Amino acid sequence: MRDETLLLAQVEEFIAVLAQCQRLGIRVVSARENELILELPYDEAIIGNPSTGVIHGGAITTLMDTTAGAAVLCAMPDFELCPTLDLRVDYMRSAKPGQSVYARASCYRVTTNILFMRCEAYQVDRTVAHCVATFMRMGARGLPSIKHMTEGVMVPDFSRLPKPTICKDFRSVVEGLQGSQDFQSLVAAIPYAQFIGIEFSEEGDSQTFKLNRQESNLGNPKLPAIHGGVIGGFMELASAMHLLVSQPIPKYPKIIDFSLDYLRAGQDRDTYALCEVTRQGGRVANVEVHAWQDSRDNPIALARAHFLLEE
């Protein structure tokens, strides 16, 4: 058995240099051989639907991606920093407002090149989401120790950043979209969109979404690279907003599942996303999302989401 005190210290050191985790207030609850539990405290700044106060799925995706990635430290005998290849999240139910969300992750298969991880997000009385993810083992090309990853890294104090505003009448904002075409008002009404820095961006005849570069979105501090969970959260929220602005009669989209393939690291710069509704029925819609930085022809991630459309 491995020393749980040393494991806990190593994971805490790892989490401490991930800027997005520090801004979210994610903390380590327990770390032992092949099991890690992290906590995401409830915060109004990460609300997705102001009408209900429910945390946006993107913040939960970030929690699960972080937990699964950091759980590699608990699963492997030596330090390995493994980038996420893909993940799939199935949302069981909404997290109750006002309560922390926890995530428990473990490794269920190890190969020479790939780690297969599973993760559960939960609250005291309910499972919120399930996730499976794969991570690439870097071998000699990876960082050799936690010290090489954390040495000299200083994460800013994000506590003084302005708090996102809470919309008091979100339904009116949604209902007014078709008439006004004021899509930026939708972004301003969603706290999580403000939290990670999303805005609408016109590109030719296409309505695209922009994730503004900001230090608090970083994951790997050495590249530096945007946290994979932030990229997922951006793409997930972009697809939901795209549905809201494209429907003739707006229905609020509730996420069912989200699948994401990471093609390359998202560098510390502006990121863009384009969404396409591939199928929309009376109750369920399917949306594909492409994210890129330098060129639409060179995407950094591809995603697909299913949404339940609610009145």
Sequence and secondary structure as in RCSB ss.txt:
>XXXX:A:sequence
MRDETLLLAQVEEFIAVLAQCQRLGIRVVSARENELILELPYDEAIIGNPSTGVIHGGAITTLMDTTAGAAVLCA
MPDFELCPTLDLRVDYMRSAKPGQSVYARASCYRVTTNILFMRCEAYQVDRTVAHCVATFMRMGARGLPSIKHMT
EGVMVPDFSRLPKPTICKDFRSVVEGLQGSQDFQSLVAAIPYAQFIGIEFSEEGDSQTFKLNRQESNLGNPKLPA
IHGGVIGGFMELASAMHLLVSQPIPKYPKIIDFSLDYLRAGQDRDTYALCEVTRQGGRVANVEVHAWQDSRDNPI
ALARAHFLLEE
>XXXX:A:secstr
   HHHHHHHHHHHHHT HHHHHHT EEEEEETTEEEEEE   GGGEEETTTTEE HHHHHHHHHHHHHHHHHHH
SSS     EEEEEEEE S   TTS EEEEEEEEEE SSEEEEEEEEEETTEEEEEEEEEEE  GGGS SSHHHHH
TT      TTS      S HHHHHHTHHHH  HHHHHHH HHHHHHTEEEEEETTEEEEEE   GGGB  TTTTB
B HHHHHHHHHHHHHHHHHHH SS  EEEEEEEEEEE S  BSS EEEEEEEEEE SSEEEEEEEEESS TTSEE
EEEEEEEEEE 
